[in-house]
Amino acid sequence: MNLRDKLRGLLVRLYARRVEGHLDHAQVPKHIGVIMDGNRRWAKAAGSTTVHGHRAGAEKIEEFLGWCSETDVEVVTLWLLSTDNFDRAKEELVPLLGIIEDVVRTLAADGRWRVHHVGTLDLLPAGMQRTLKEAEETTADIDGITVNVAIGYGGRQEIADAVRSMIVDAKDKGVPMEELADSVTVDMIGRHLYTKAQPDPDLVIRTSGEQRLSGFMLWQTAHSEYYFCEVFWPAFRKVDFLRALRDYAARGRRYGG
């Protein structure tokens, strides 16, 4: 690292401390959703492989959760694999699945996070299904940030699964379909989502400069604030995180009012 890079790094750290010093913890979002975008483009810009990009993105996760633990964040949802990602070439998808499974094991072994899977379990390989179940079981009693790992996740699929679950539940209880149709409410559907009993995301961060939802938590983000960051996920820094929190705190949330 040359002198110029060292000075730049020092200035960024000093700036981050200044932003952090002025952060109002009373205005920190309780639930943050993260669309971790840009692994492949980061790797391409670095002259490296796609797999290396995914590994670098995976390594950023614990660092990010560490920043969250320094605030009053209670829930973090990490979008690790979408239902659309299963259409990727096998030579990319297979290593990616392995990297994601390693992420889940690492989070569970850390001892600070309560791991919860959100997504369609049946889409995942049997080994990953076991890893997710074990991670949830071993971290169930941890009093720390709930980390939702969105794997095999799609927003439309979640709503479809919620409706299906609601119908099955009514059938098991002997509730006629006509009666169910008359009693459906927003809250009822919410109780069948992957994130039932959790607060909806207050803030959603998407990296890489893309400004779209891509199907992320379509139901839960009806009133969320969005922060779009230009940097690719592997290059996401604490100062970028603090800027997102500062931007969120400065907004006047109206919830449609």
BAMI-707151 format. One record per residue: residue in one letter; y, z, x of N, C-alpha, C in turn. Coordinates in steps of 0.2 Angstrom, whole numbers, padded with zeros to 4 digits, always signed. Each point is the difference from the previous one (the first is absolute). Layout:
% residues N
AYZXYZXYZX;...
This chain:
% residues 257
M-0006+0000+0004+0006+0000-0004+0006+0000+0004;N+0005-0005-0001+0006+0000+0004+0005+0005-0002;L+0006+0000+0004+0005+0005-0002+0003-0001-0007;R+0001-0007-0001+0003-0002-0007-0004+0003-0006;D-0007-0001+0001-0004+0002-0005+0000+0008-0001;K+0000+0003+0006+0000+0008+0000+0007+0002-0004;L+0005-0003+0002+0007+0002-0004-0001-0002-0007;R-0002-0005-0002-0001-0002-0007-0004+0005-0004;G-0006+0002+0003-0004+0005-0003+0003+0007+0000;L+0004+0002+0005+0004+0006-0001+0005+0000-0005;L+0004-0006-0001+0005+0000-0005-0004+0000-0007;V-0005-0003-0001-0004+0000-0006-0002+0007-0002;R-0003+0004+0005-0002+0007-0001+0006+0004-0002;L+0006-0001+0003+0006+0004-0001+0002-0001-0007;Y+0000-0007-0002+0002-0002-0007-0004+0003-0005;A-0007+0000+0001-0005+0003-0004+0002+0007-0002;R+0001+0004+0006+0002+0007-0001+0006+0001-0004;R+0005-0004+0001+0006+0000-0004-0001-0001-0007;V-0004-0005-0002-0002-0002-0007-0004+0006-0003;E-0005+0003+0004-0004+0005-0002+0004+0007-0002;G+0005+0001+0005+0004+0006-0001+0004+0000-0006;H+0002-0006-0003+0004-0001-0006-0004-0001-0006;L-0007+0000+0001-0004-0001-0006-0001+0006-0005;D+0001-0001-0006+0000+0005-0005-0007+0000-0003;H-0004+0006+0002-0007+0000-0002-0001+0001-0007;A+0006+0002-0004-0001+0001-0007+0000-0007-0003;Q+0002-0006+0004+0000-0006-0003-0006-0005+0003;V-0005+0004+0003-0006-0004+0003-0004-0002-0006;P-0003-0006+0000-0005-0002-0005-0006+0004+0000;K-0003+0002-0005-0006+0004+0000-0006-0005+0001;H+0000-0006-0002-0005-0005+0000+0002-0006+0003;I-0002-0002+0006+0002-0006+0003-0006-0005+0000;G+0001-0006-0002-0005-0006+0001+0002-0004+0005;V-0005-0003+0004+0002-0004+0006-0004-0006+0000;I+0003-0006-0001-0003-0007+0001+0001-0001+0007;M-0006+0001+0004+0000-0001+0007-0001-0007+0002;D+0006-0004+0001-0001-0007+0000+0002-0002+0007;G-0003-0006+0003+0003-0003+0006-0005+0001+0006;N-0006+0003-0001-0004+0001+0006-0002-0007+0004;R-0001-0005-0004-0002-0007+0003+0006-0003+0003;R+0006+0000-0003+0005-0003+0003+0003+0004+0006;W-0001+0007+0000+0001+0004+0006-0004-0002+0006;A-0007-0001-0002-0004-0002+0006+0001-0007+0002;K+0002-0005-0004+0002-0007+0002+0006+0000+0004;A+0005+0004-0002+0006+0001+0004-0001+0003+0007;A-0005+0004+0001-0002+0003+0006-0005-0004+0004;G-0002-0006-0003-0005-0004+0004-0007+0003+0000;S-0002+0004-0005-0006+0003-0001-0004-0002-0006;T-0006+0003-0001-0004-0002-0005+0001+0004-0007;T-0002-0003-0005+0001+0003-0007-0003+0007+0000;V-0006+0000+0003-0004+0007+0000+0004+0005+0004;H+0003-0002+0005+0005+0005+0004+0005+0002-0005;G+0003-0005-0003+0006+0002-0005-0003+0005-0005;H-0005-0001-0003-0003+0005-0005-0001+0007+0003;R-0003+0000+0006-0001+0006+0004+0007+0004+0001;A+0005-0004+0002+0006+0003+0002+0003+0003-0007;G-0001-0003-0005+0003+0002-0007-0004+0006-0002;A-0007+0001+0002-0003+0006-0002+0002+0006+0004;E+0002-0002+0007+0002+0006+0004+0007+0003-0002;K+0003-0004-0004+0007+0002-0002-0001+0005-0006;I-0005+0000-0003-0001+0004-0006+0001+0008+0001;E-0004+0002+0005+0001+0008+0001+0007+0002+0002;E+0003-0005+0004+0007+0002+0002+0004+0000-0006;F+0000-0005-0004+0004+0000-0007-0001+0006-0004;L-0007+0002-0001-0001+0006-0004+0003+0007+0004;G+0000+0000+0006+0003+0005+0004+0007+0001-0002;W+0004-0006+0000+0007+0000-0002+0001+0003-0007;C-0005-0002-0005+0000+0002-0007-0001+0008+0000;S-0004+0002+0004-0002+0008+0000+0006+0004+0002;E+0005-0003+0004+0006+0003+0002+0005+0001-0005;T-0001-0004-0006+0004+0001-0006-0003+0003-0006;D+0002-0001-0006-0003+0003-0005-0004-0005-0005;V-0002-0005+0004-0005-0005-0004-0006+0003-0002;E-0003-0001-0006-0006+0003-0002-0006-0005-0001;V+0002-0006-0001-0005-0006-0001+0002-0006+0004;V-0004-0003+0003+0001-0006+0003-0006-0005-0002;T+0002-0006-0002-0005-0005-0002+0001-0006+0005;L-0006-0001+0004+0000-0005+0005-0004-0006-0003;W+0003-0006+0000-0004-0006-0002-0003-0003+0006;L-0006+0001+0000-0004-0002+0006-0004-0007-0001;L-0002-0001-0006-0004-0006-0002+0001-0002-0007;S+0002-0006-0001+0001-0002-0007-0006-0004-0003;T-0001+0000-0006-0005-0004-0003+0001-0008+0002;D+0006-0002+0002+0001-0007+0002-0003-0001+0007;N+0000+0006+0004-0002-0001+0007-0007-0002+0001;F-0004+0001-0005-0007-0002+0000-0001-0008+0001;D+0006-0003-0001-0001-0008+0000+0002-0002+0008;R+0001+0005+0004+0001-0002+0007-0006-0002+0003;A+0001-0004+0006-0006-0002+0004-0004+0006+0002;K-0007-0002+0000-0005+0006+0002+0002+0003+0007;E+0002-0005+0005+0001+0003+0007+0006+0004+0000;E+0004+0000-0005+0006+0005+0000-0002+0006-0005;L-0003-0001-0005-0002+0005-0005-0004+0005+0002;V-0006-0002+0004-0005+0005+0002+0003+0005+0005;P+0004-0002+0005+0003+0005+0005+0005+0004-0004;L+0004-0003-0005+0005+0004-0003-0004+0005-0004;L-0005-0001-0003-0004+0005-0004-0002+0006+0004;G-0002-0002+0006-0002+0005+0005+0006+0004+0002;I+0005-0003+0002+0006+0004+0002+0002+0005-0006;I+0000-0003-0006+0002+0005-0006-0004+0006+0000;E-0007-0002+0000-0005+0006+0000+0002+0005+0005;D+0001-0002+0006+0002+0004+0006+0006+0004-0002;V+0005-0003-0003+0006+0004-0002-0002+0005-0005;V-0004-0001-0005-0002+0005-0005-0003+0006+0004;R-0005-0001+0004-0003+0005+0004+0005+0004+0004;T+0005-0003+0003+0005+0003+0004+0004+0005-0004;L+0002-0003-0006+0004+0004-0004-0004+0007-0003;A-0006-0001-0001-0004+0005-0003-0001+0005+0006;A-0001-0002+0006-0002+0004+0005+0007+0004+0003;D+0006-0002-0002+0006+0002+0003+0001+0008-0003;G-0002+0001-0006+0001+0007-0002+0006+0001-0004;R+0005-0004+0000+0006+0001-0003+0001-0004-0007;W-0004-0005-0001+0001-0004-0006-0006+0001-0005;R+0002-0001-0007-0005+0000-0005-0001-0007-0002;V-0005-0003+0002-0001-0007-0001-0003-0002-0007;H+0003-0005-0003-0002-0002-0007+0000-0008+0000;H-0006-0003-0002+0000-0007-0001+0003-0002-0006;V+0004-0006+0000+0002-0003-0006-0002-0008+0001;G-0004-0002-0005-0002-0007+0001-0007-0001-0004;T-0002-0006+0000-0007-0001-0003-0005+0001+0006;L-0004+0005-0001-0005+0002+0005-0006-0005+0000;D-0001-0003-0005-0006-0004+0000+0001-0007+0004;L+0006-0001+0001+0002-0006+0004-0002+0001+0008;L+0000+0006+0002-0001+0002+0007-0007+0001+0002;P-0001-0002+0007-0007+0001+0002-0003+0007-0001;A-0006+0001+0000-0003+0006-0001+0002+0006+0005;G+0000-0002+0006+0002+0004+0005+0007+0003-0001;M+0005-0004-0002+0006+0002-0001+0001+0004-0006;Q-0004-0001-0005+0000+0004-0006-0002+0007+0002;R-0006+0001+0004-0002+0006+0002+0006+0004+0004;T+0003-0004+0005+0005+0003+0004+0006+0003-0005;L+0002-0004-0005+0005+0002-0004-0002+0007-0004;K-0006+0000-0003-0002+0006-0004-0001+0006+0005;E-0002-0001+0006+0000+0006+0005+0007+0002+0001;A+0004-0005+0001+0007+0002+0002+0003+0004-0005;E-0001-0002-0007+0003+0004-0005-0003+0007-0001;E-0007+0000+0001-0003+0007-0001+0002+0005+0006;T+0000-0003+0006+0002+0005+0006+0007+0002+0000;T+0005-0004-0003+0007+0002+0000+0002+0003-0007;A-0004+0001-0005+0002+0001-0006+0004+0007+0000;D-0001+0005+0004+0003+0006+0000+0005+0001+0005;I+0002-0005+0003+0006+0000+0005+0006+0000-0004;D+0005+0005+0002+0006+0001-0003+0005-0004+0005;G+0000-0007-0001+0005-0004+0004+0002-0006-0005;I+0003-0005+0004+0002-0006-0004-0007-0003-0003;T+0001-0002-0006-0005-0005-0003+0001-0007+0003;V-0005-0002+0003+0000-0007+0002-0004-0005-0004;N+0003-0004-0004-0004-0005-0004-0001-0006+0005;V-0006-0001+0001-0002-0006+0004-0002-0006-0005;A+0005-0005-0001-0001-0005-0005-0004-0006+0004;I-0007+0000-0002-0005-0004+0003-0003-0004-0005;G+0000-0007+0000-0003-0003-0006+0004+0001-0006;Y+0007+0000+0001+0005+0002-0005+0004-0006-0002;G+0001-0001-0007+0004-0005-0003+0003+0004-0006;G+0007-0001-0001+0003+0003-0006-0002-0002-0006;R-0002-0007-0001-0002-0002-0007-0008+0003-0001;Q-0003+0000+0006-0007+0002-0001+0000+0008-0002;E+0005+0004+0003+0000+0007-0002+0001+0001-0007;I+0005-0004-0003+0001+0000-0007-0006-0002-0004;A-0003-0005+0002-0006-0002-0004-0005+0005+0000;D-0001+0003+0006-0005+0006+0001+0002+0006-0004;A+0006+0001-0001+0003+0006-0004-0002-0001-0007;V+0001-0006-0003-0001-0002-0007-0008+0001-0001;R-0004-0003+0005-0007+0000-0001-0002+0007+0000;S+0002+0005+0004-0001+0007+0001+0001+0003-0007;M+0006-0002-0003+0002+0003-0006-0004-0001-0006;I-0003-0007+0000-0004-0002-0005-0007+0004+0001;V-0002+0000+0006-0007+0003+0001+0000+0008-0002;D+0006+0003+0002+0001+0007-0002+0000+0001-0007;A+0003-0004-0004+0001+0000-0007-0007-0001-0003;K-0004-0005+0003-0007-0001-0003-0004+0006+0001;D+0000+0003+0006-0004+0006+0001+0001+0006-0004;K+0007+0000-0002+0002+0005-0005-0001-0001-0007;G-0003-0006-0002-0001-0003-0006+0006-0001-0004;V+0006-0002+0003+0006-0002-0003+0000-0007-0002;P+0001-0002-0006-0001-0007-0002+0006-0004+0003;M-0001-0007+0001+0004-0004+0004+0007+0000-0004;E+0000+0000-0007+0006-0001-0004+0004+0007+0001;E-0003+0005+0001+0003+0007+0001+0003+0000+0007;L-0004-0003+0005+0003+0000+0007+0006-0005+0000;A+0000-0006-0003+0005-0004+0000+0007+0003-0003;D-0001+0004-0005+0006+0003-0003+0003+0006+0004;S-0004+0002+0005+0002+0006+0004+0002-0001+0007;V-0001-0006+0002+0002-0002+0007+0007+0001+0001;T+0002+0004+0006+0007+0001+0002+0000-0002+0007;V+0006+0000+0003+0001-0001+0007-0003+0006+0004;D+0001+0006-0003-0003+0006+0004-0008-0001+0000;M-0003-0002-0005-0007-0001-0001-0002-0004+0006;I+0003-0006+0000-0002-0005+0005+0001+0003+0007;G+0005+0004+0001+0002+0003+0007-0006+0005+0002;R-0003+0003-0005-0005+0005+0002-0006-0003+0002;H-0001-0007+0000-0006-0004+0002+0002-0004+0006;L+0006+0001+0003+0001-0004+0006-0003+0003+0006;Y+0000-0004+0006-0003+0003+0006+0004+0006+0002;T+0006+0001-0001+0004+0005+0002+0002+0005-0005;K-0005+0001-0005+0001+0005-0006+0002+0007+0003;A+0004+0003-0003+0002+0007+0002+0005+0000+0006;Q+0002-0005+0003+0004-0001+0005+0007-0002-0002;P+0005+0002+0003+0007-0003-0002+0000-0007+0002;D+0004-0004-0004+0001-0007+0002+0004-0001+0006;P+0000-0005+0004+0004-0001+0006+0007+0000-0001;D+0004+0004+0004+0007+0000-0001+0003-0006+0005;L-0004-0001+0005+0003-0005+0005-0006-0004+0002;V+0001-0007+0000-0005-0004+0003+0003-0004+0006;I-0003+0000+0006+0003-0003+0006-0005-0006+0001;R+0003-0006+0001-0004-0006+0003+0003-0002+0006;T-0004-0001+0005+0002-0002+0007+0000-0008+0000;S+0002-0003+0005+0000-0007+0002+0005-0004-0003;G+0004+0002-0004+0006-0004-0003-0002-0003-0007;E-0006+0000-0002-0002-0003-0006+0003+0005-0006;Q+0002-0004-0005+0003+0004-0005-0003-0002-0007;R-0006+0003-0001-0004-0001-0006-0005+0006+0000;L-0003+0001-0006-0005+0005-0001-0007-0002+0001;S-0002-0006-0001-0006-0002+0002-0006+0004-0004;G+0002+0003-0006-0004+0003-0004-0001+0007+0002;F+0004+0003+0004-0001+0007+0002+0002+0005-0006;M-0004+0004-0002+0001+0005-0005+0005-0002-0006;L-0002-0005-0003+0004-0003-0005+0002+0005-0005;W-0005+0004-0003+0002+0005-0005+0004+0005+0002;Q-0002+0003+0006+0003+0006+0003+0008-0001+0002;T+0001-0006+0002+0007-0001+0004+0005-0003-0005;A-0001+0002-0007+0005-0003-0004+0007+0003+0001;H+0001+0006+0003+0006+0002+0001+0001+0002+0008;S-0004-0002+0004+0000+0001+0007+0006-0003+0003;E+0002+0002+0006+0005-0003+0004-0004-0004+0006;Y+0003-0005+0001-0003-0004+0006+0004-0001+0006;Y-0003+0000+0006+0003-0001+0006-0003-0005+0004;F+0003-0005+0001-0003-0006+0004+0003+0000+0007;C-0005+0001+0005+0002+0000+0007-0002-0006+0004;E+0004-0002+0004-0001-0007+0004-0006+0001+0005;V-0001+0006+0003-0005+0000+0005-0007+0000-0002;F-0004-0003+0004-0008+0000-0002-0002+0007+0001;W-0006+0001-0004-0002+0007-0001-0002+0003+0007;P-0004-0004+0005-0001+0004+0006+0006+0002+0004;A+0006-0003-0001+0006+0001+0003+0004+0005-0004;F-0002+0003-0005+0004+0004-0004+0001+0007+0003;R+0006+0002+0001+0002+0006+0004+0002+0006-0005;K+0001+0005+0003+0002+0006-0004+0007-0001-0002;V+0004-0003+0004+0007-0002-0003+0000-0004-0006;D-0005-0005+0000+0000-0004-0006-0002+0004-0006;F-0005+0005+0001-0002+0004-0006+0006+0005-0002;L+0004+0002+0005+0006+0005-0002+0005-0004-0004;R+0001-0007+0002+0005-0004-0003-0002-0001-0007;A-0007-0001-0001-0003-0001-0007+0002+0006-0004;L-0001+0006+0002+0001+0007-0003+0007+0000-0002;R+0005-0001+0005+0007+0000-0001+0002-0005-0005;D-0002-0006+0000+0001-0005-0005-0002+0003-0007;Y-0006+0003+0000-0002+0002-0007+0004+0006-0002;A+0002+0005+0004+0004+0005-0002+0007-0002-0003;A+0002-0006+0003+0007-0002-0002+0000-0004-0007;R-0006-0001-0003+0000-0004-0006+0000+0005-0006;G+0003-0002-0005+0001+0004-0006-0006-0003-0005;R-0005+0004-0001-0006-0002-0004+0002+0001-0007;R-0001-0005-0004+0002+0000-0007-0006-0001-0005;Y-0006-0001+0003-0006-0001-0004+0001-0004-0006;G+0003-0005+0000+0001-0005-0005+0006+0002-0005;G+0003+0006+0002+0006+0002-0005+0006-0003+0002;
